[in-house]
Amino acid sequence: MREASPARHRAQTGCLALIAVVLLACGCGSLIYLIAPPPPLDILVLGLDARQGEGNEARADSLLLVGVNPPGLQVSLLSIPRDLRLDVPGYGVQPINTANMLGEMAEAGSGSPLTAAALEAPLDVGIDRTVRLRFEDVAALIDAAGGVTIDVERTIRDEMFPLSETQTEVVQFDPGMQWMDGERALQYARTRHADDDYTRAGRQQQVMQAFARQLRNPLTWPAVLGALGRIDTDLTFGDVLGLAPVIVLNAGRFEQRTLDRTLLVPASDGNSVVDWETLHAWVEPRFD
């Protein structure tokens, strides 16, 4: 894993994405891409449990590993449960969602690389880059793309959806194909009281795919590029130039897996542990 950069490249990422889509649209970029595709990248995406105005000293509400393989035109998603207990370097065994907060409390900007370091060994993956988003960042990106269309499979009713540390509200989603703005899509991705974190992870991947589908429309690009400037990431110009075409081309066809109950086996002490061998068999051909 690369060392954390002291400066995060926000606005630069948006500028490079603009260059990427222009090159792709004119045909020149796509030709270069086919002849000499960039190398694969594994990216850890952290959705922080931080409300508007709060900083980065927050737990990760969601953790998603994204493997982008330009030579194979492949995008893979692996959702990691936030309460998975792993060895966090320097802190011992902790719920993985606390690693970002622990790192930030020690030194600003250290939360993302600490979380990545805790995941690399058990997953046997080298995490190249990280992305951190707050709730309002997710909503802003979705609104910039013109909203998303989601196929809700069943009725979901959450009578304790959190608004703040002390306030909740009732949210409900009825079955069927429906358009959602940023706030509504964020609720859909965050709600969990009607089922569990594993099912919620599937909804988060569903929202991500729907957002990627929206990027096929060039009319969404200017607004999305503007919203990208608020994202906290160490992705470089070259990274985005290499990632943008394969993500857009594969929108809606990402390979997906959640570290869920099917990958948990009983241990001798009565607790459940991850079946790492089975998970590695899925991860190995999709992540580096």
NUMISE-115990 format. One record per residue (C-alpha): residue number from 1; residue in one letter; x negated, y negated, z negated. Coordinates in steps of 0.001 Angstrom, whole numbers. Example, Ala and Ser with C-alpha at 12.3 -4.5 7.8 and 13.67 -1.06 7.14 Angstrom:
<rs>
R resi resn       x       y       z
R    1    a  -12300    4500   -7800
R    2    s  -13670    1060   -7140
</rs>
This chain:
<rs>
R resi resn       x       y       z
R    1    m       0       0       0
R    2    r   -1311   -3478     816
R    3    e   -2014   -5947   -1956
R    4    a     682   -8503   -2740
R    5    s     272  -11769    -854
R    6    p     386  -14846   -3103
R    7    a    2560  -16667    -574
R    8    r    5682  -15094     854
R    9    h    6349  -15798    4506
R   10    r    9985  -16895    4719
R   11    a   10479  -19440    7480
R   12    q    7706  -17825    9525
R   13    t    9715  -14598    9732
R   14    g   12657  -16405   11275
R   15    c   10445  -18117   13843
R   16    l    8900  -14837   14899
R   17    a   12279  -13167   15238
R   18    l   13233  -15937   17671
R   19    i   10115  -15230   19728
R   20    a   10918  -11513   19673
R   21    v   14459  -11807   20949
R   22    v   13451  -14297   23663
R   23    l   10752  -11928   24919
R   24    l   13163   -9010   24840
R   25    a   15846  -10950   26675
R   26    c   13543  -12000   29513
R   27    g   12333   -8444   30060
R   28    c    8650   -9188   29570
R   29    g    8730   -8251   25900
R   30    s   10588   -5011   26536
R   31    l    8024   -3947   29149
R   32    i    5121   -4562   26769
R   33    y    7059   -2790   24032
R   34    l    7464     364   26130
R   35    i    3844     441   27257
R   36    a    2209    -285   23888
R   37    p    4730       5   21027
R   38    p    3626   -1263   17596
R   39    p    2864    1219   14808
R   40    p    5546    2434   12364
R   41    l    6296     424    9241
R   42    d    7883    1511    5961
R   43    i    9700   -1310    4184
R   44    l   11132   -1370     664
R   45    v   14268   -3507     413
R   46    l   15274   -4622   -3088
R   47    g   18681   -6119   -3797
R   48    l   18203   -8072   -7022
R   49    d   20842   -8290   -9731
R   50    a   20349  -12058   -9871
R   51    r   23193  -14541   -9670
R   52    q   22992  -17899   -7944
R   53    g   20344  -20108   -9511
R   54    e   18522  -17237  -11230
R   55    g   14913  -16384  -10409
R   56    n   13255  -13109   -9449
R   57    e   12909  -11802  -13022
R   58    a   15812   -9436  -12474
R   59    r   16486   -5733  -12210
R   60    a   16980   -4217   -8767
R   61    d   20678   -3582   -8200
R   62    s   19851   -1524   -5102
R   63    l   16721      42   -3615
R   64    l   16503    1054      27
R   65    l   13501    2419    1904
R   66    v   13605    1590    5615
R   67    g   11372    3474    8026
R   68    v   11005    1833   11440
R   69    n    9230    3901   14090
R   70    p    8925    1837   17306
R   71    p    7135    4577   19319
R   72    g   10013    6958   18597
R   73    l   12695    4232   18714
R   74    q   13845    5501   15326
R   75    v   15171    3777   12181
R   76    s   15666    5748    8948
R   77    l   17275    4718    5652
R   78    l   16716    6309    2248
R   79    s   18718    4983    -717
R   80    i   17137    5436   -4143
R   81    p   19319    5431   -7284
R   82    r   18533    2515   -9555
R   83    d   18473    4648  -12716
R   84    l   15938    7167  -11325
R   85    r   13200    7469  -13952
R   86    l    9676    7311  -12540
R   87    d    6177    6513  -13743
R   88    v    5777    2745  -13329
R   89    p    2020    1946  -13297
R   90    g    1068     328  -16577
R   91    y    4483     851  -18178
R   92    g    5007    4606  -18303
R   93    v    8257    6330  -17334
R   94    q   10993    3746  -16735
R   95    p   14229    3432  -14742
R   96    i   13006    2340  -11319
R   97    n   15340    -674  -11278
R   98    t   13342   -2266  -14130
R   99    a   10017   -2271  -12254
R  100    n   10686   -5551  -10427
R  101    m   11576   -7327  -13662
R  102    l    8549   -5929  -15502
R  103    g    6213   -7016  -12720
R  104    e    7691  -10518  -12503
R  105    m    7472  -10996  -16272
R  106    a    3754  -10183  -16106
R  107    e    2998  -12283  -13016
R  108    a    5245  -14020  -10515
R  109    g    5298  -12173   -7213
R  110    s    4267   -8818   -8731
R  111    g    7724   -7234   -8983
R  112    s    7963   -5962   -5414
R  113    p    4489   -4368   -5232
R  114    l    4935   -2770   -8668
R  115    t    8220   -1185   -7571
R  116    a    6588      28   -4359
R  117    a    3661    1494   -6303
R  118    a    6035    3461   -8535
R  119    l    7772    4983   -5489
R  120    e    4812    5799   -3263
R  121    a    3427    8817   -5142
R  122    p    6680   10743   -5770
R  123    l    7975   10058   -2255
R  124    d    4543   10646    -668
R  125    v    5039    7507    1425
R  126    g    2820    4491    2001
R  127    i    5041    1423    1651
R  128    d    3742   -1305    3957
R  129    r    6040   -4262    3247
R  130    t    8751   -5387     845
R  131    v   11876   -7523    1134
R  132    r   13808   -8990   -1793
R  133    l   17322  -10387   -1539
R  134    r   19637  -11954   -4101
R  135    f   23393  -11542   -3853
R  136    e   23841  -14929   -2184
R  137    d   21131  -14074     374
R  138    v   23049  -11000    1515
R  139    a   26309  -12921    1834
R  140    a   24588  -15738    3752
R  141    l   23025  -13335    6263
R  142    i   26333  -11592    6915
R  143    d   28182  -14895    7344
R  144    a   25455  -16081    9717
R  145    a   26046  -12985   11854
R  146    g   29771  -13726   12004
R  147    g   30787  -11141    9424
R  148    v   30788   -7360    9801
R  149    t   33334   -4738   10816
R  150    i   33560   -1822    8391
R  151    d   35560    1404    8561
R  152    v   36763    1940    4980
R  153    e   37361    5664    4546
R  154    r   39629    5609    1489
R  155    t   41245    3259   -1014
R  156    i   38732    1710   -3392
R  157    r   40012    -215   -6411
R  158    d   37610   -1709   -8940
R  159    e   39299   -3364  -11913
R  160    m   36007   -4477  -13473
R  161    f   34024   -5965  -10599
R  162    p   31408   -8244  -12235
R  163    l   31494  -11989  -11580
R  164    s   29001  -12828  -14319
R  165    e   27668  -11318  -17524
R  166    t   31050  -11872  -19205
R  167    q   33634  -12154  -16393
R  168    t   35158   -9530  -14111
R  169    e   37860   -9410  -11453
R  170    v   39914   -6808   -9593
R  171    v   38865   -5978   -6030
R  172    q   40528   -3467   -3709
R  173    f   39735   -2096    -265
R  174    d   42380    -259    1726
R  175    p   41513    2402    4330
R  176    g   40895    1444    7928
R  177    m   38708    -612   10227
R  178    q   38433   -4192    8966
R  179    w   36414   -7366    9343
R  180    m   34633   -8707    6251
R  181    d   32912  -12000    5612
R  182    g   29742  -12171    3506
R  183    e   31469  -12337     122
R  184    r   33850   -9482     911
R  185    a   31075   -7276    2385
R  186    l   28952   -7933    -694
R  187    q   31818   -6787   -2914
R  188    y   32163   -3652    -802
R  189    a   28443   -2933   -1115
R  190    r   28312   -3593   -4870
R  191    t   31506   -2025   -6230
R  192    r   30939    1246   -8083
R  193    h   33540    1656  -10843
R  194    a   35906    3551   -8527
R  195    d   33240    6201   -7817
R  196    d   29500    6102   -8581
R  197    d   26102    4730   -7578
R  198    y   25539    7491   -5021
R  199    t   28722    6676   -3106
R  200    r   27945    2981   -3402
R  201    a   24542    3603   -1761
R  202    g   26361    5007    1268
R  203    r   28448    1829    1475
R  204    q   25316    -290    1352
R  205    q   23862    1630    4295
R  206    q   27180    1209    6104
R  207    v   27029   -2574    5657
R  208    m   23417   -2654    6857
R  209    q   24317    -770   10031
R  210    a   27308   -3038   10661
R  211    f   25065   -6096   10268
R  212    a   22568   -4640   12741
R  213    r   25394   -4089   15241
R  214    q   26264   -7780   15004
R  215    l   22728   -8641   16098
R  216    r   23463   -7206   19533
R  217    n   25350  -10435   20223
R  218    p   22821  -13160   21180
R  219    l   25265  -15818   19982
R  220    t   24587  -14734   16390
R  221    w   20816  -15164   16624
R  222    p   20434  -18915   15888
R  223    a   22466  -18777   12661
R  224    v   20839  -15524   11512
R  225    l   17391  -16988   12155
R  226    g   18282  -19925    9940
R  227    a   19482  -17633    7140
R  228    l   16282  -15563    7339
R  229    g   14350  -18515    5993
R  230    r   15711  -17870    2480
R  231    i   14528  -14245    2316
R  232    d   11580  -13311      73
R  233    t    9312  -11011    2085
R  234    d    5711  -10342    3058
R  235    l    6636   -9280    6599
R  236    t    4322  -10976    9084
R  237    f    4924  -12451   12523
R  238    g    3576   -9298   14140
R  239    d    5733   -7061   11961
R  240    v    8989   -8728   12964
R  241    l    7971   -8833   16612
R  242    g    7525   -5070   16502
R  243    l   10595   -4277   14402
R  244    a   13284   -6434   15978
R  245    p   13784   -4523   19262
R  246    v   14053   -1032   17750
R  247    i   16419   -2184   14978
R  248    v   18729   -3924   17443
R  249    l   18612   -1055   19951
R  250    n   19403    1509   17243
R  251    a   22106    -511   15490
R  252    g   24732    1883   14183
R  253    r   22565    4954   14815
R  254    f   20205    4864   11851
R  255    e   19263    8179   10255
R  256    q   20497    8106    6661
R  257    r   19940    9925    3388
R  258    t   20713    9157    -253
R  259    l   18803   10607   -3162
R  260    d   22010   11958   -4706
R  261    r   23286   14914   -6706
R  262    t   22535   17345   -3871
R  263    l   18841   16674   -4523
R  264    l   19007   17148   -8298
R  265    v   18173   20491   -9916
R  266    p   18359   21513  -13600
R  267    a   15125   21438  -15596
R  268    s   14143   23687  -18515
R  269    d   15096   20977  -21039
R  270    g   18641   20781  -19724
R  271    n   18140   17534  -17806
R  272    s   18178   17165  -14029
R  273    v   15090   16481  -11926
R  274    v   14644   15626   -8268
R  275    d   14074   18470   -5827
R  276    w   11072   16695   -4349
R  277    e   10222   19548   -1986
R  278    t   13577   19311    -217
R  279    l   13440   15520    -142
R  280    h    9890   15526    1248
R  281    a   11009   17790    4082
R  282    w   13435   15034    5178
R  283    v   11110   12111    4442
R  284    e    7916   13439    6071
R  285    p    8948   13152    9762
R  286    r   10654    9773    9211
R  287    f    8272    7787    7012
R  288    d    4473    7429    6981
</rs>
